[in-house]
Amino acid sequence: MTLQPLSLGQLDHRAEPALRNLLKALKQMGHHFVPPSPTTHARVLARDPSRQARSLRDVFGWSLPFARDLPPASLLDALLQADLVVEDKGLLRSRVRVATLEGELFLHSAYPTTREDAVFFGPDTYRFAAFLKAELADVPPGGVLVDIGAGSGAGAVVAARLTRPRRTILTDINTAALRLARVNVQHAGCAAELVLGEGLSAVEGPLDLVIANPPFIAGEDGHTYRDGGDLHGARVALDWTQAALKRLAPGGRLVLYTGSAIVEGEDLFFQAVKALAAGGPFDLRRQELDPDIFGDQLSDPAYADVDRIAAVGVSVRRWTA
Ligand SMILES: C[S@@+](CC[C@H](N)C(=O)[O-])C[C@H]1O[C@@H](n2cnc3c(N)ncnc32)[C@H](O)[C@@H]1O
C-alpha cells in the first residue's frame, strides 16, 4: 500500500478543541504508540498492502485508512468539522498521529512525513528525551527554559517536568508544529510560550536552560525537520549552539542532542563546538549515545568522506562566576 502524504490542513481555530478532545479520548482509552523510523513504518505496512485500520492505534499510530464507523461518532464529527480527517478512496485518514512518551501523548504529522511542513516525532525524539533525563537531574528549579526547534514539544515537556522552570519557551519555524505543540504541552499540564522564529532570534533575555534536537541530515532537500545544511548537516546545530552560548546565564546550560558525522574517527560537530567555546567560561561534555544511526544516508554524496553518523549528546555549562 502506498499512503499519500497529508498536509496538516488549515489547523484554524476549530482545530484546537478537536485536538484537545482527541488527546483526552485517546488517553482514556489507554492509547499507546511508539512511532518507528519511516523505513520501518514502510516495511511494516508493506506486509499487507490492503490493510485498513482495525483499531484507533492503526488510525493514529500507523496512519491507516479507516471506515467511518471505527471511531466513536462524536470524536469523528469533531475531527471532520476541524478538517483533521480526509477522504481516501471511500475510507478516511487522519492528518495527525499521536505518539506516547513518558506517559504523555503527542500529536504529530501523519505518515509519510514527506511534506516540507511535517511535524516531526520519531526515534530521535526518544533518544533526545533519554539524554535530557540523564542530564537534567541537578538543574535548579525556577529558571528560563527554551526548547529550540521544539516540534511537537516533547523535549520541552520532559525538561519542564524535570526542572520546574518559571518560564518555558518553545521556538520553531514551522507554524503547524507550534499549533500542535500548544495542544500537546497543555494536555501534559505545562504552561509554555510558543514563539515563531529561527533559532533563538525571537527569544529575549538570559537563559538558564536551552535544549535542542536540531535537524541534522546534510543538505537542503526541503524538509524543515531534517535539513541540517552544510558541514555534513551540522550547520543548524552549530548556529543554535553559537546563539545559545551567547545567551546562557551564569550556571546556565545547553543540552543538545544530534546526529553527528564522524570523519576519520573525529566528531566534526563536537570539534566545532569546542572551537566556539574555546577561551570562554564553559565546561563541555560529549556523550556518544548510539555509534551508528541513519546508515542509509552514507550512500548520499554529501557523506562521501563520512565513516558513520553517531547519535551524540552535548552538554555545555556556563560557569557561575
Ligand atoms: C529533528 S526535529 C525535532 C523536533 C523536536 N524537538 C523533537 O525532538 O521531536 C527539528 C525541529 O526544528 C525545527 N527547525 C528547523 N530549522 C529551524 C530553525 N532555523 N529555527 C527553529 N526551528 C527550526 C523543525 O521545524 C523541527 O520541528
The ligand as a MOL file (V3000), in Angstrom:
LIG
                    3D

  0  0  0     0  0            999 V3000
M  V30 BEGIN CTAB
M  V30 COUNTS 27 29 0 0 0
M  V30 BEGIN ATOM
M  V30 1 C 14.5010 16.9470 14.3220 0
M  V30 2 S 13.0960 17.9900 14.5850 0 CHG=1
M  V30 3 C 12.9970 17.8890 16.3700 0
M  V30 4 C 11.6340 18.2110 16.9080 0
M  V30 5 C 11.5050 18.0010 18.4360 0
M  V30 6 N 12.4100 18.8590 19.1550 0
M  V30 7 C 11.7370 16.5490 18.7900 0
M  V30 8 O 12.7640 16.2710 19.4390 0
M  V30 9 O 10.9170 15.7090 18.4480 0 CHG=-1
M  V30 10 C 13.7830 19.6190 14.3210 0
M  V30 11 C 12.8000 20.7620 14.5200 0
M  V30 12 O 13.4990 22.0030 14.2860 0
M  V30 13 C 12.6710 22.8900 13.5600 0
M  V30 14 N 13.5550 23.8350 12.8500 0
M  V30 15 C 14.2760 23.6290 11.7190 0
M  V30 16 N 15.0210 24.7120 11.4230 0
M  V30 17 C 14.7660 25.6260 12.4000 0
M  V30 18 C 15.2500 26.9330 12.6820 0
M  V30 19 N 16.1340 27.5280 11.8800 0
M  V30 20 N 14.8080 27.5700 13.7930 0
M  V30 21 C 13.8990 26.9690 14.6190 0
M  V30 22 N 13.4080 25.7380 14.4020 0
M  V30 23 C 13.8200 25.0640 13.3200 0
M  V30 24 C 11.8520 21.9870 12.6460 0
M  V30 25 O 10.6910 22.6350 12.1920 0
M  V30 26 C 11.5960 20.7890 13.5880 0
M  V30 27 O 10.4220 20.9840 14.3370 0
M  V30 END ATOM
M  V30 BEGIN BOND
M  V30 1 1 1 2
M  V30 2 1 2 3
M  V30 3 1 2 10
M  V30 4 1 3 4
M  V30 5 1 4 5
M  V30 6 1 5 6
M  V30 7 1 5 7
M  V30 8 2 7 8
M  V30 9 1 7 9
M  V30 10 1 10 11
M  V30 11 1 11 12
M  V30 12 1 11 26
M  V30 13 1 12 13
M  V30 14 1 13 14
M  V30 15 1 13 24
M  V30 16 1 14 15
M  V30 17 1 14 23
M  V30 18 2 15 16
M  V30 19 1 16 17
M  V30 20 1 17 18
M  V30 21 2 17 23
M  V30 22 1 18 19
M  V30 23 2 18 20
M  V30 24 1 20 21
M  V30 25 2 21 22
M  V30 26 1 22 23
M  V30 27 1 24 25
M  V30 28 1 24 26
M  V30 29 1 26 27
M  V30 END BOND
M  V30 END CTAB
M  END
